[in-house]
């Protein structure tokens, strides 16, 4: 048999010894502390080979990305990189395929009118990109249809900045250039625990990225960094256990990966308001439109006429901004839209005008069937949809349990008129009545022999009962 007491003592002695060492202050075995952001020797850093090995297994299939072994098309790479600026892949994918069907090469795009380009871009946002895209296509077509193969040459074209030039040079021409977008900034700031906030830390992040770019496969390295930031090193809850740079990542060793990259909070602009006027011509259902100025927000885009967008816009006086005289009807609800720097609320007015109504100067009537060809941004599409099918906004209910109204303040209660409430009538006093005792049951009539015995027996002390009926023999006696 096993001596249980002896076994317990054998396991207890090391624990007691360790506790005594802790109490006496003697050193005990402790785990190595994690690296801090100020350590001068953080150990081996991220390696491009590890990232490329991960990319070969997990690369995404995208309509603009060449498959393994294929030569990338500079036109498709350039078009996708311009579309992906400040826009997600899910939003770009259908636009890219339609745009490529309509403008299959740079010469077709350069020869197209600007209205057609803006119409194909409508709904993708940031419309200055579409104007720069068209101007860049014309510049490339004028030089023979060949894009420059260096980052410096690409930056001379309209609408191409440092990131787009580096991405095109690396992906389309295999130049060892760094392509630093939002995903890459997040990955590198975590890998090196860059404490400086954005945008001030961008030169340092770019320097770190450029140092990692390999001489071979720089295009795959650029796309691998983008895929890593989009699928693994996400802004919230990154999947560090699946990351090929998990071990050298300094932010993960600190346990602060979700706090990178550091950013300076930017206050959003104040809410702006305005009015939009949708005039529908009877007969052909044409809609009155105009073109916005080329400079500024939504430049050269189509819109229904409207007012200025101001924080203190008075909707009650909106009819003063109407484009023509008509019976304008204010529609229920409003159209809300968010721009980068401010939110917007538009009140929509609608009216039907006669078929012979001329369009005001600088405006035009577009048939409803031709609205798809107009360069209408997403905001103006919302306005037209609201005009044709107005919907009342549902009443917002407060979340959680309804709040109880607080009791009145003492000051307000003192100002209220005193209301005299008469005292209620006193309740009548009722005296409890004791419950009566039950009456005893009457005794049965006695027999003859009993009567004789009763005469000889002593008298009873009990209270007299009812008279006893005597038998006939007794009455005779």
C-alpha positions in Angstrom: 0.0 0.0 0.0 1.0 3.6 -0.6 1.7 5.7 2.5 -0.6 8.7 1.8 0.9 10.8 4.6 4.4 10.3 3.3 3.3 11.3 -0.2 1.7 14.5 1.0 4.8 15.4 3.0 7.0 14.8 -0.1 4.9 17.3 -2.2 4.4 19.8 0.6 8.1 20.4 1.4 9.0 22.1 -1.9 5.9 24.3 -1.6 6.9 25.3 2.0 10.5 26.0 0.9 9.3 28.3 -1.9 7.0 30.2 0.4 9.9 30.7 2.9 12.1 32.0 0.2 9.4 34.5 -0.9 9.0 35.7 2.7 12.7 36.0 3.3 13.3 37.9 0.1 15.5 35.4 -1.5 15.4 35.1 -5.3 13.0 32.5 -6.8 12.5 31.4 -10.4 10.3 33.9 -12.2 9.3 34.2 -15.9 11.2 36.6 -18.1 9.5 40.0 -18.3 8.0 40.9 -21.7 9.8 43.3 -24.0 8.9 46.9 -23.5 8.8 49.6 -26.1 12.0 51.2 -24.8 14.2 48.0 -25.0 17.2 48.7 -27.1 17.5 45.1 -28.3 14.0 43.8 -29.1 15.3 40.6 -30.7 14.7 39.4 -34.3 12.2 41.6 -36.1 9.6 40.7 -38.8 10.9 38.8 -41.8 9.6 39.2 -45.3 10.1 35.5 -46.0 7.6 34.5 -43.3 5.0 36.8 -44.7 5.5 35.6 -48.3 5.2 32.0 -47.2 1.9 32.9 -45.4 0.7 34.8 -48.5 1.4 31.9 -50.8 -1.1 29.8 -48.8 -3.7 32.4 -48.0 -3.7 35.0 -50.8 -7.1 36.5 -51.7 -8.6 36.2 -55.1 -9.6 39.6 -56.4 -10.8 40.7 -59.8 -7.9 43.1 -60.3 -5.2 40.8 -58.9 -3.1 38.6 -61.2 -3.0 35.0 -60.3 0.3 33.2 -59.3 2.5 33.1 -62.4 0.6 35.8 -64.3 1.9 39.2 -65.4 -0.1 42.0 -63.7 -1.8 44.5 -66.0 -0.7 48.1 -65.1 -4.1 49.5 -66.2 -6.1 47.2 -63.9 -3.6 47.8 -61.0 -3.8 51.5 -61.4 -7.6 51.5 -61.7 -8.1 49.3 -58.6 -5.6 51.3 -56.5 -7.4 54.6 -57.3 -10.8 53.1 -56.5 -9.6 51.6 -53.2 -8.5 54.9 -51.8 -10.7 55.5 -48.7 -13.1 52.7 -49.9 -13.5 49.1 -48.9 -13.0 46.1 -51.2 -16.6 45.1 -50.8 -17.8 48.4 -52.2 -15.2 48.6 -55.0 -15.7 45.1 -56.4 -19.0 45.7 -58.4 -17.9 49.1 -59.5 -14.6 47.8 -60.8 -16.2 45.1 -62.9 -18.7 47.5 -64.4 -16.1 50.2 -65.0 -13.8 47.8 -66.7 -16.6 46.5 -69.0 -17.4 50.1 -70.0 -13.8 51.3 -70.3 -11.6 48.2 -71.0 -8.4 50.1 -71.6 -6.8 53.4 -71.0 -7.5 54.7 -74.5 -11.2 54.0 -74.2 -11.2 55.8 -70.9 -9.3 58.8 -72.2 -11.6 59.2 -75.2 -14.8 59.1 -73.1 -16.5 62.4 -72.1 -16.2 63.4 -68.5 -19.9 63.1 -67.9 -19.7 59.4 -68.8 -16.8 58.8 -66.4 -18.6 60.6 -63.6 -21.7 58.6 -64.2 -19.9 55.3 -64.0 -18.2 56.5 -60.8 -21.5 57.8 -59.2 -22.1 56.2 -55.8 -18.4 55.4 -55.1 -17.8 58.7 -53.3 -14.8 61.0 -53.3 -15.6 62.3 -56.8 -12.4 64.2 -57.2 -10.7 60.8 -57.8 -12.9 60.3 -60.9 -11.8 63.6 -62.3 -8.2 62.9 -61.6 -8.6 59.4 -63.0 -9.9 60.8 -66.3 -7.1 63.4 -66.5 -4.5 60.7 -65.8 -5.9 58.5 -68.5 -5.6 61.3 -71.0 -2.0 61.9 -70.0 -1.0 58.3 -70.3 -2.9 57.9 -73.7 -1.1 61.0 -75.0 2.3 59.3 -74.2 1.5 56.1 -76.0 -0.6 54.3 -73.5 2.3 53.2 -71.3 2.5 53.9 -67.6 5.8 55.0 -66.1 7.5 52.1 -64.4 9.0 54.0 -61.5 7.5 55.6 -58.4 8.9 59.0 -59.3 7.5 58.9 -62.8 4.1 57.8 -61.6 3.9 60.6 -59.1 4.0 63.1 -61.9 0.6 61.9 -63.2 -2.6 63.5 -61.9 -4.2 61.9 -58.9 -1.3 59.7 -58.0 0.3 60.2 -54.6 3.0 58.4 -52.7 1.0 55.3 -51.7 -0.5 54.8 -55.2 2.8 55.3 -56.9 4.5 52.8 -54.6 1.7 50.2 -55.0 1.7 50.5 -58.9 5.5 50.4 -59.1 5.8 47.3 -56.8 2.8 45.3 -58.1 2.8 46.1 -61.8 6.5 46.6 -62.4 8.2 44.6 -59.5 10.0 47.7 -58.2 11.2 47.4 -54.5 8.9 50.2 -53.3 6.9 50.5 -50.1 3.1 50.8 -50.4 1.8 52.1 -47.1 -1.9 52.4 -46.7 -4.1 52.2 -43.6 -3.7 48.4 -43.3 0.1 48.6 -43.5 0.2 51.4 -41.0 -1.7 49.3 -38.5 0.5 46.2 -39.1 3.8 48.0 -38.8 2.9 50.2 -35.9 2.0 47.0 -33.9 5.0 45.0 -35.1 7.4 47.7 -33.8 5.1 49.3 -31.2 5.4 52.8 -32.7 4.2 55.1 -29.9 4.0 58.3 -31.9 0.4 59.0 -33.1 -0.7 59.3 -36.6 -0.3 61.2 -38.9 3.0 62.3 -37.4 4.4 58.7 -37.3 3.8 58.1 -41.0 7.4 58.9 -42.1 8.8 56.4 -39.5 6.3 53.7 -40.5 7.2 54.2 -44.2 10.9 53.9 -43.3 10.3 50.7 -41.4 8.2 49.3 -44.3 10.8 50.2 -46.9 13.5 48.4 -44.9 11.4 45.1 -45.1 10.7 45.2 -48.8 12.6 42.3 -50.5 14.4 42.6 -53.8 12.5 39.6 -55.1 8.7 39.6 -55.2 8.2 43.2 -54.0 4.7 43.1 -55.5 3.6 40.0 -53.6 5.1 41.5 -50.4 3.0 44.7 -50.8 -0.2 42.7 -51.4 0.7 40.3 -48.6 0.9 43.3 -46.1 -2.5 44.5 -47.3 -4.0 41.1 -46.9 -2.5 40.6 -43.5 -4.0 43.9 -42.3 -7.4 43.2 -43.8 -7.8 39.6 -42.6 -5.6 39.0 -39.5 -4.3 42.2 -38.1 -7.7 43.9 -38.0 -8.5 47.0 -36.0 -10.4 45.2 -33.3 -9.7 41.7 -31.9 -6.8 40.8 -34.2 -6.2 37.1 -34.7 -2.6 37.1 -33.4 -2.5 33.3 -33.1 -2.8 33.0 -36.9 -0.3 35.8 -37.7 3.0 34.9 -39.4 4.6 37.7 -37.4 3.2 36.7 -34.0 6.6 36.0 -32.4 8.5 39.2 -33.4 5.4 41.5 -32.9 6.3 43.8 -30.0 2.8 45.0 -29.4 1.6 41.4 -28.9 4.3 40.7 -26.4 3.2 43.8 -24.5 -0.5 42.8 -24.7 -1.4 46.2 -26.2 -2.0 45.3 -29.8 -5.5 46.8 -29.9 -4.1 50.2 -28.8 -2.1 50.6 -32.0 -1.8 52.6 -34.1 -2.0 55.6 -31.9 -4.2 58.3 -33.3 -5.1 61.9 -32.4 -8.8 62.4 -32.0 -10.2 64.7 -34.6 -13.4 66.5 -33.8 -16.2 66.0 -36.4 -17.8 69.1 -37.9 -21.1 70.5 -36.8 -24.3 69.2 -38.3 -25.4 71.1 -41.4 -28.9 71.4 -42.8 -30.4 72.4 -46.1 -33.3 71.9 -48.5 -33.6 70.0 -51.8 -36.3 70.7 -54.4 -37.5 67.9 -56.7 -39.6 69.3 -59.6 -41.3 66.5 -61.7 -42.7 67.5 -65.1 -46.1 66.1 -65.8 -46.4 64.0 -69.0 -42.9 62.5 -69.2 -42.0 62.4 -65.5 -38.7 64.3 -66.2 -36.8 65.6 -63.2 -35.2 69.0 -62.9 -31.4 68.7 -62.4 -28.3 70.9 -62.4 -24.6 70.4 -62.3 -22.5 71.4 -59.3 -19.5 73.7 -59.7 -16.3 71.8 -60.7 -14.5 72.9 -57.5 -15.4 71.9 -54.0 -17.5 69.1 -52.7 -19.2 66.8 -55.3 -17.7 68.8 -58.1 -19.2 68.4 -61.6 -21.9 66.0 -60.2 -25.6 66.2 -60.9 -28.2 67.1 -58.3 -31.7 68.4 -57.8 -31.5 72.2 -57.1 -31.3 73.1 -53.5 -30.1 75.5 -50.9 -26.8 76.1 -49.2 -25.8 73.7 -46.4 -25.4 75.6 -43.2 -25.5 74.8 -39.5 -28.2 77.4 -38.8 -30.3 76.9 -41.9 -34.0 77.9 -41.4 -36.2 75.3 -43.0 -39.3 77.6 -42.4 -37.9 80.0 -45.0 -36.7 77.3 -47.4 -39.2 78.2 -50.2 -37.1 81.4 -50.8 -34.5 79.0 -52.3 -36.9 77.2 -54.6 -35.7 77.2 -58.3 -39.1 78.1 -59.8 -42.6 79.0 -58.8 -44.7 75.9 -58.1 -46.9 74.3 -55.4 -44.1 72.9 -53.3 -45.0 70.3 -50.7 -42.8 69.5 -47.9 -42.3 65.8 -47.6 -42.3 64.0 -44.3 -39.0 62.9 -42.9 -35.6 64.0 -44.1 -32.5 62.6 -45.9 -29.4 62.1 -43.8 -25.9 61.7 -45.1 -22.5 61.6 -43.6 -19.5 63.3 -45.2 -15.9 62.9 -44.0 -15.9 66.2 -42.1 -19.6 66.8 -41.2 -23.0 65.2 -41.2 -25.9 66.6 -43.3 -29.7 66.7 -43.1 -31.8 67.7 -46.1 -35.5 68.5 -46.1 -37.1 67.5 -49.4 -39.7 69.6 -51.2 -41.5 68.1 -54.2 -43.8 69.7 -56.9 -45.4 68.8 -60.2 -45.1 71.3 -63.0 -46.7 71.5 -66.4 -45.2 69.9 -69.4 -44.6 73.3 -71.0 -42.5 74.6 -68.0 -39.1 75.7 -69.2 -36.0 74.8 -67.2 -34.3 77.7 -65.4 -31.0 78.9 -66.6 -28.2 76.4 -66.0 -30.6 73.5 -65.3 -32.2 70.8 -67.4 -35.1 68.3 -67.3 -33.9 64.7 -67.4 -36.5 61.9 -68.1 -36.8 59.5 -65.3 -35.6 56.7 -67.5 -32.4 58.6 -68.1 -31.5 59.2 -64.5 -29.2 56.2 -64.5 -26.9 58.0 -67.0 -26.6 61.1 -64.9 -23.6 61.4 -62.6 -25.7 61.4 -59.4 -23.8 60.9 -56.2 -25.2 58.7 -53.4 -26.7 61.6 -51.5 -28.7 62.9 -54.5 -29.9 59.4 -55.2 -31.3 59.3 -51.7 -33.0 62.6 -52.3 -34.7 61.4 -55.5 -35.7 58.1 -53.9 -37.3 60.0 -51.0 -39.2 62.3 -53.4 -40.7 59.4 -55.3 -41.4 57.3 -52.2 -41.4 59.4 -49.1 -41.2 57.5 -45.9 -42.0 58.7 -42.4 -39.1 58.2 -40.0 -40.0 55.8 -37.2 -40.1 57.3 -33.8 -37.0 56.5 -31.9 -37.7 54.7 -28.7 -35.3 55.1 -25.8 -33.1 52.1 -25.1 -33.5 50.1 -22.0 -36.1 50.6 -19.4 -38.2 53.8 -19.4 -36.8 56.4 -17.0 -39.0 57.5 -14.2 -39.8 61.1 -13.9 -37.8 62.7 -11.1 -39.7 64.2 -8.2 -40.3 68.0 -8.5 -37.5 70.3 -7.3 -38.1 72.0 -3.9 -38.1 75.4 -5.6 -40.7 74.4 -8.1 -42.8 72.7 -5.5 -42.8 75.9 -3.4 -44.0 77.9 -6.3 -46.9 75.6 -7.0 -50.3 76.6 -5.5 -51.1 75.0 -2.2 -54.0 72.6 -2.6 -56.0 71.8 0.6 -57.2 68.2 0.7 -59.9 67.6 3.4 -59.3 64.9 5.9 -61.1 61.7 5.3 -64.1 60.8 7.5 -63.1 58.8 10.5 -63.9 55.2 10.2 -66.7 54.0 12.6 -65.5 52.1 15.6 -67.0 48.6 15.9 -67.0 46.7 19.2 -66.3 43.0 18.8 -69.3 40.8 19.9 -68.3 37.6 21.7 -69.5 34.5 20.0 -72.4 32.9 22.0 -71.9 29.5 23.6 -73.7 26.6 22.0 -76.9 25.5 23.9 -76.8 22.0 25.3 -78.9 19.4 23.8 -82.1 18.4 25.7 -81.9 15.2 27.8 -84.0 12.2 26.7 -87.2 11.4 28.7 -86.5 9.0 31.6 -88.0 5.5 31.9 -90.4 4.4 34.8 -87.7 2.7 36.8 -85.5 5.7 36.5 -88.2 7.9 37.9 -88.6 5.7 40.9 -84.8 5.7 41.4 -84.7 9.5 41.1 -87.1 9.9 44.0 -84.8 7.9 46.3 -81.7 9.5 44.9 -80.4 12.8 46.4 -81.3 16.0 44.5 -78.9 17.1 41.6 -77.2 20.5 41.8 -77.4 21.0 38.0 -79.7 23.7 36.7 -83.3 22.5 36.1 -84.0 21.3 32.6 -87.3 21.3 30.8 -90.2 19.6 32.4 -90.2 15.9 32.0 -93.2 14.2 30.6 -94.3 11.4 32.8 -95.7 8.1 31.6 -99.3 7.1 32.2 -98.5 4.8 35.2 -96.7 7.5 37.0 -99.6 10.0 36.5 -102.0 7.6 38.1 -99.9 7.3 41.2 
